Amino acid sequence: MEYHLPIPTLPQQGVTHVPRSQNRSSYSRPTRHTTLHLKLSVRAELERKAREEGLSVSATGAAILEWFFEQSISTQHAATLERAIETSIGKHMSSYSTRLAVLLVRVAFASEQTRSLVTNILARQQGVTPTVLNHILDGSSKAAKGKITYKTPQLEAIITEVEQWFTERESQNDE
């Protein structure tokens, strides 16, 4: 079996360009040639940095540009992250405020209801005149004001339970 190579033909008249096969490298870079016009001082600094790092000017310039754009992206992420944090904190504070409001309403309702009942019962007792009743109510008011900021061990236990209740509710809301 014989193989024959085609005989090259001469260019035809009027054809100025003869197509030739190109020897292409199988290695293709994931980069693209880019030309930049730099101030002389910037170019000198780029060359100095390249020598210092033992790299080509092209590799050094590429690394610097990559770093620059990563910093730009980091700055953008930081801006969006700040907003995301603000939104998240706002959401949790709203949830916390709602739980706190519910607790305060319960306490205020129970307190006022108890106060009304006690005042009514006390006023019906034998020997309790309106003057005595007002004296008792004034005294209890002063005692209550003094005890608002005083923490007893019993009160601290209740505070711990309420904190746990808040924490449990918050973890349920996160899920």
VODOKE-777308 format. One line per 4 residues: for each residue z, y, x of C-alpha. Coordinates in steps of 0.5 Angstrom, whole numbers. Each point is the difference from the previous one (the first is absolute). Layout:
Z/Y/X  ...
END
This chain:
0/0/0  -2/7/3  3/6/-1  -4/7/0
2/7/1  -3/5/-4  -5/4/5  2/7/0
-5/5/-3  -2/6/2  2/6/-4  -5/2/-5
-4/7/0  4/5/-3  7/-4/0  4/4/5
7/-4/0  0/-7/1  6/-4/-3  4/-4/5
6/-4/-2  7/3/3  5/-4/3  6/1/-4
7/-1/2  4/-5/-4  6/4/1  0/6/-5
6/5/0  3/2/-6  0/8/3  -6/5/-1
-2/5/5  3/7/-1  -2/6/4  6/6/0
-1/7/3  7/1/3  2/7/4  0/-1/7
8/0/1  0/-6/-6  -5/-4/4  4/1/6
6/-2/-3  -3/-6/-3  -3/-2/7  7/0/3
3/-4/-5  -5/-5/0  1/0/8  7/-1/-1
0/-6/-5  -6/-3/4  -5/0/-6  -6/3/-1
-1/7/-3  -3/-3/-6  6/-5/-1  5/5/1
-4/5/-5  0/-5/-5  7/-2/1  2/7/-1
-4/1/-6  3/-6/-4  7/2/2  -2/7/-3
-2/-3/-7  6/-5/0  4/6/1  -3/3/-6
0/-6/-4  8/0/1  1/7/-2  -4/-2/-6
4/-6/-2  6/4/2  -1/5/-5  -2/-5/-6
7/-4/3  4/6/-1  -3/1/-8  1/-7/-1
7/0/3  2/6/-5  -3/-3/-6  4/-7/1
6/4/1  -1/4/-6  -1/-6/-4  6/-3/3
4/6/-1  -2/1/-7  2/-7/-2  7/1/4
1/7/-5  -2/-4/-6  5/-5/2  5/5/1
-1/4/-6  1/-7/-4  7/-1/3  2/8/-1
-2/-1/-7  4/-6/-1  6/3/3  -1/7/-3
0/-4/-7  6/-5/1  4/6/3  -1/5/-6
1/-6/-5  6/-2/3  2/7/1  -1/1/-8
4/-6/-2  6/1/5  0/7/-3  0/-2/-7
5/-5/1  5/4/4  -1/6/-6  2/-5/-5
7/-2/3  6/2/-2  3/6/3  -6/2/3
-2/7/-2  -6/4/2  4/4/6  2/-7/3
-7/-3/-1  -3/6/3  5/-1/6  -1/-7/1
-8/1/0  1/6/5  4/-5/4  -5/-5/0
-6/4/2  4/3/6  1/-7/2  -7/-3/-1
-2/6/4  4/-2/6  -2/-7/0  -7/1/-1
-1/0/8  6/-5/2  -2/-7/1  4/-5/-1
-1/-7/2  -2/-2/-7  -5/5/0  -3/-2/6
-1/-7/-2  -3/3/-7  -5/5/5  -2/-7/4
-2/-3/-6  -4/5/-3  -3/1/7  -2/-7/0
-3/1/-8  -4/5/3  -3/-4/6  -1/-6/-5
-4/4/-5  -4/4/6  -2/-7/3  -2/-3/-7
-4/7/-1  -4/-2/7  -2/-7/-2
END
